Amino acid sequence: MGDPRGFLRYGRKGPSRRPVEVRVRDWREVYEPFPKSELTVQASRCMDCGIPFCHEGCPLGNLIPEWNDLVAKDRMAEAAERLHATNNFPEMTGRLCPAPCEGSCVLGINSEPVLIKQVELELAEWAAGRGLEPVTPSARTGKRVAVVGSGPAGLACAQQLTRAGHEVVVYERAERIGGLVRYGVPEFKLEKAVIDRRLAQMAAEGTVFRTRTFVGSAGLGELGGASAPDASIVGADELVDRFDAVVLALGSTRPRDLEVPGRQLAGVHFAMDYLKGSNLACEGTITAAPITAAGKDVVILGGGDTGADCLGTVHRQGARSVRQIEILPEPPATRAETNPWPTWPVILRLAAAHEEGGERLYSLATSELVDDGTGAVGALRAEPVEQVRVEGRVSFQPTGGAPLEIGCQLVLLALGFLGPERSGVVADLDLELDPRGNIAVDPSFMTSREKVFACGDAARGQSLVVWAIAEGRSAASAVDRYLEGWTDLPAPLRPGTVALA
């Protein structure tokens, strides 16, 4: 190791955030540059433990101790090679992943875990700064694969299959390539130029991108914002006939709704509709966001990452006030006894957006949205609830406490997702669904339709960016084996894990 006693000598120290009063005035990323001298120190805290549980915590199986050691020794080129051996897009996971690897870091048993996520990000940026050279195959197979959907699962699958020598075409119904990481993640968490430089590498490798293209018979009205004159439709069966394999990486795009009186009022929106409009405006695709929080009292329902993304966007748009409501109780500040290492620590987490303002409210269930007299939302009514578990199932019951009424003119629903859209390609190919409403796949990622595969959130359900990339890589390995009879593409997911939450 760079310093075999580094974990004893040094404490954990992450990057600084730009001052709140500065960063809420722009859409640039939140964090300050991380000094190279501190990077090697933090990497040296890795213990090179005999059983690296971080490997199990990471769905990609990233070789974390190896590249930590190389970074600590300032052997950056070798470290970058090891990083990219298991992760197509470390610049995304280094920014967006909640780092389950850190939750299972052995050092975290009695100290603060290694700063794995930041080392990963800095290493990815070091490599990108020296140019993302295309990786081209030594020979082409002559086989053609269509990938439907361009989120991290679809892109990882496409890149792996292109590098295996197949001709790969990625179909995306939206205006640009990127899926959820482009349209759901705000600019202050992931500047879209980061996505574009990786797409340039993929294009140079031979992957072909088709935007504003809807696969299926649902029609131009469902093209996700693409204008009809520029949009096109490809029939699902036509695609299956034209390609040797088809991979569906459609995402989990059906939002969970709120079934309370007043849901139909103006000013109540799904989080993704709100975030996509903001991202389109930031990229210059449209002149202004169609939904804005400027000068409004805002309520965000949902306490997860999407809710935090809404919170940071609301701040930058100039909301008058904002409250984020969660039906769950407030998590503890440290691990509970019932949540031991190396399980994922369920603790209170403060995103950069929470530091910027707003109020977080817990153990509340919305009971009604109140009309302001004009057909628009004017207030939200909620009642205190408690979480109970009966026969292994969690439910929420009213406590009888005093209800709460919050004045608001904008309500954002960040309540999670319920699987892929049932219309379009899923219906056209008559694909079987699993009990959770996701596309059913076998351990080889094949659906109920021959030569049609599925991966990512569409098959797994709503999950993390790191799981999406892992599924894309594993699906690519399965498709390559299907087409060639064998494969040397790595598959980070073991058979049987694809459908697990």
N, C-alpha and C positions, 0 to 999 in steps of 0.2 A: 504494500500500500504506500501511497505518497507519504503518509504520516501514520504509522500503525497505532499511535496513541491520540490521533486527532479527535476521536470521540470523547476523550477525557480532557483534552486541552481547550477545545473550542465549544461555544454554545451555538445554537441555531440562530441565524440572522438572515432574514429575507430582505427583498428589495423594498425601498421606500416608495410610498405613493406620492404623486404630485399633490400639492396643497389643494384641499377641497374647493376653496374659493377660486382657484385657478382652473381646475379640471372641469368643473360643472359649466364652464363657459365655452367649452369646445367638445369635440367628439374624439379626440386623440386618446390613445391608450393611457390607462391610469398610472402605470408604474414608471418610476425613474429607471435609467440605465443601471445595471448591476455591475459593480467593478470586477474586473478580471481577478484581481488579487483576492477578493472575497469569495469568488467562485471556487478557486482551488482550495481555499480553506474549508468551505462548506462540503465540497466533494470529499475532502480528507476525513470527514466525520464518519464516513461509511466504514463499518467494522469489518467488512469482508467475512461475515459470520459463516459458520460451517453450513447452516441451512438457511439460505436467503429467502425468508418468507415474503419479501417484496416481490419475488417472482410469482408467487401464488396470488398476491394481492392484485397484480397487474394482469388483466385479461390477455394482453399481448405477449406476456412472458418476457418483457424487456430485460436485457442483460445488465441490470442496474449496477451491481457491484463492479462489473468489468469496466463500464464506462465511467463510473465514479473514480475508480483507481487511475484510469488513464487521464482524466481531467485533472486530478490531484497532482499528477506527474507532468502536467502541461503537454500531454501527447494528444492534442485536440483532434488531429486528422484521424488517428486510429479510433479515438472515442466516438467521433461522428460516424465512422463506418460501422461500429458496433451498434450504435443507436438506430441507424437506418436499416440494420439487418432485420429488425423486428417491427419497426414502426414506419409506415409510409409518411405520416404527417405529424412529426413531433412538435412542429411549430403550432399545431392546433391543440394537441393534448397538453403541451406545456403551458398553454393559456387557459384552457377550458376544462380540463379533467379535474375532478375533485381529489385526485391522487389517492386511490385506495392502496397504492403501494406504500405510501407513507403511513397509512393506518396499520399496516402489517409489518412495518420496519421493526426489527428486533431491538434497536436502540430505544424505540418508543415504549418499551416495557416499563422503564423507570426513568426516562429522560425524554427530551423532545426529539422526534424522529429526524432523520437526515432530510435535508431540503431537496428531495429527489426531483420534484416537479420543476423547480427553478433551474437546477443543473441541466435538466433535459431541455428546457426552453433556451437557455443560454448556449448550449451546445448546438441546438438546431439553428439558432440565429448565426452562430459562428460559421456553420457550414453554408448557410444561405448567403452570407456576406461574401463568400468566396466562389459563389456560383453553383446553382443546382444543375449539375451536368446530367444530361439525359442518359438513361441506362437502356441500351438497345440490345435486342437478342441477337445471337450469332446466326440464327436462321428463322425463317417464317414458316408457320405450319400450314398456311392456307385456310385455316378455320376462322369462321366469323362469329363473334359474340356481341349481342346487344345487351347493354346495361341500361335499365330504365330507372332513372333517379340519380341525382348527382350530389347527394349528401356524402358524408365521410365514408359510409359503407360502400356506396356505389363507386366512389372515386378510388378507394383502396382496392376494390375488386378489379376495376378497370385497369389500374396501373399494373397490378400483378399479372393479369392476363396478357396485357400488351407486352410486358417484359418476357413473358413465356413464349412470345412469337405469334400470338393470335391477332387478328384484325378486330379491334374493339371500337364500337360506336356507342357513345353515351347519349341517351335521350333525356331531355329535361324540358318540362312544360313551362317553366318560368323564364324570366327575361335573361338571366345569367346562370352560370354554373355555380354550384356550391350548396344548394339545398338549405338545410337548417342552419349551417354555420354561416351562410351568407345572409339569409333573410330573418333568422330568428335571433342571432347573436348580435348585440349592438356593437357599433364601431369602437366604443371605448374599451371593449373586452377583446376584440379581434378586428384590427384594421384590415379591410378587405384586400388591400394590396398584398397582404401575406398570402391570401388564397390565390390571387392572380399569378404570383411568381411560381407557385407550385403547379398551377394549371399550364403555365408556359412550358415547364419541364415535361409535363405529361403530353402536351401537344407535340413537342420536339421528339418524344419517344414514339409517337405514332397514334396515340389515342385521338379519336375524332369526336367532336362535341356537336350536338344538335340541340339548340335551345328553341323555345317557343313551339315545342312539338309535343302533342298529347298522344299517348298511346292508349287506344281504346275507342269505344264508340260513343262515349258520353257527350262529345261535342265541344265546340269552341267556347261555349259558355262556361266551361269548367277549366279553362286554361290557366287558372291561377294568376290572373292579371295580365297575361299576354294579349296584346291587341289583335283582333281578328285578321286584319290585313297581313300581318307578319307571321301568323300562326299556321300550323298545319296539324293534321291528324294522320296517324299511322294505325291501321287496324291491328289488334292484338294477334289474331291468327295470321295476318300477313307477316308480322314480325317473326313469328315462330317459323313460318315457312321459309323466310329469307335468310335466317341465321341458323348456325349449327347449335347454338345454345342461347338462351335468354335468361338474364339475371334481373330479378325485380328487387330494387332497393328503394321502395316507394316511401319509406318512413312511416311513422305513426302520426297521421295528420288529422284524425277525427278528434276534435277537442271535447273534453268533458264539459257539459253544459250545467247551468244552474237552474234548477226547476223550482222557482219561487214566484209568487205574484210580483208582477212588474218587470219580469225578465224582458219583455218586448219593448220597454221604454228606450227612447233615443239616449245615447250616451253610455250604453252598456255594450262592451265589445270583448271579443276573444283576444287574448294576449297576442297571439301570432298575427292577427289582422293589424293590431296596433304596432307591433315591432317591425313587421314587414314594411309598412308604409314609412316608418321612420328611416329604415335602412335604405329604401329606394330613394328617399330624399337626400340622405347623406351621400349616396353614390352619384346623385345628379340625374337619375333616371326620371324622376318627377321633380317639379319645382318646390313642392312643399308637402309635408306629411298630411294625409287626409284626416287623420285623427290626432289632435293635439291636446296636451295638458296645460297649455299656456293660460295662466290666470285662473285655473280651476282648482277646486277641492277634489282630490282623487282618492279612490279606494281601490286597492289591489287585493283580490281574493286569491290566496295561494302563497305559501312561504318558501317555495323551492327556488331553483335557479332562474326559471322563467319569470317568477315574481320579482326577483332581484334585478333581472334585466329590465323589466318594466319600471322598477323604481329608479334606476339610474337614468333611464330615458326620460321619465317624468321630471326629474330634477333639471335635466339639460333643456327641456322644453319650457321651463319656467312655471311650474305648478305653484299655486298659492299654498296648498297644504297637501300632504299625502299620508295615508295610513295603509299599512299592509296587514291583512287579517289572515290568521291561520286557525284552522279548526283543531289542530293538534295542540297539546300543552307545550309550554316553553321547554326546550331541551335543557339538560344540565350543562354546566360550564365544563365539567370534566367527566370522564368515563364513569358510568354507573357500575356497580358490582355485577349487575346482570348483563353487562356489555363488555366482557373482558377482551384483552388483546388475544389473538390478532384480528378479531372481528372489526368491521367498520365502526369507528367511534361515532355514536349518535350523540353529538354535543351541539351546543349553540355555536353557530358559525356566523361571522360578520363579514359579509361581502363589502367591497369598496362602496357600493351603493348605499349600504346601511350607514356607513360613516358620513355620508353626504347629507343625511337628514331623514325626516319622516319618523313615524311612530309604528312600532310593531305590536300587534295585539294578538293574544293567543286564546285558545279554548273558546272560540266564538263561532257560531253557525248562523249564516244569513237566513233570515225568515221572510224578508220582504224588501222590495225596491219600491220607493215611494215616488209617485208622480208629482212633479213640481207645478202641475196645473196646465202645462203646455204639451204634455205627451213625452216629456224628457225626465230623466231621473233627477230627483232633488234631494234624496236622502236614502240611506241604507239602514235597515233595522236588523239587529242581530241579537241572539240570546246566548248566555253562557252555557257551555256544555262540558261534560266530563267524558274522558275516554274510558270505556269499560271493555273487558274481554270476557266473552261467554263462549265456552266450548271451543276455544282457540280462535274465535272470530272477534275482530275489533269493531265496536260501534260507538256512537256518541249519543249521550242522553242529556236532556236539559237538566240543569242543576236547580232550577227554580229561582235563580238570581235575577236581579233587575235587568230587563232588556236595555240595549244600547241603541241610540239613533245617531247616525253620523251624517251630517249634511255633505252632499257631494254632487258634482255635475258630470263626473266621469268615473265609470266602474270598469275595471279590467279583470277578466276572468283568466287566471293562470292556474287552472285546476287539474292540469295533466291531460293525457290523451288516451284514446280508446282503441287504437289500432289503425291499420291502413283503411283508406276509402274502399267501400265495397263496390262502388260502380266502376266503370271503365274497365281496365285490363283484368282486374280480379274477377268481375262478373263475366266478362267476355270469354275468359279461359275456363270459367266454371271451377275455380280453384277451391279446394277444401280449406276451411278455417279451423283453427284449434279452439278449445273451449273459451279462450280469452279473446277471441275475435281476430287473432293474428293469422297470417298465412301459414298453414300447416306445412312443415317440411320434415323430411327424414334426416338422419344423421349426416347424409351427404348434401344437405341443403336443397335437395330436389323437392319440388311441390308435387301435388297430385297429378300434374300434367307432365308428360315425358319431355325432357330437355329444357324444362322451365325451372329455374332455381329462384330462391328468395333468401335475402339476408338482411341484417340490420334491424332497425325498429319494426319493419314490416313483418318480420318473422319472429322477432324476439319480444316485441313490445317496447314501450318507451324506456330508454336506457341512456347510458353515458356515451360520450363521443369515443372513448377508448374501446368500449364494447362494439360500437359500430365498425371501427377500423378492424378490430379483431375478427368480426364476422365477415367483413368484406374480404379479408385475406384468406380466411378459411374457406369461404365459398369459392374464391378463385382457385384454390387448390383442388376443390372437389370438381369444379367445371373442367379444369385442365386434365384431371384424371379421367373424367367422362369422355373427353374429346380424344385424348391420346392413349388411354389405357394405363398411363402411369403419370407421375408428376414429381418434380423436385421443388415445387413451390411449398414453402413452410405453411403449416396450418396451426395457428396458436390454440384453437379450440379443440378439445377432445371430443370424439363422437358422443352424442347424447347430451351435450351441454347447450346446444343451440337454443332450446326452447325454455331454458331456465331464466328466472327473473334476476 
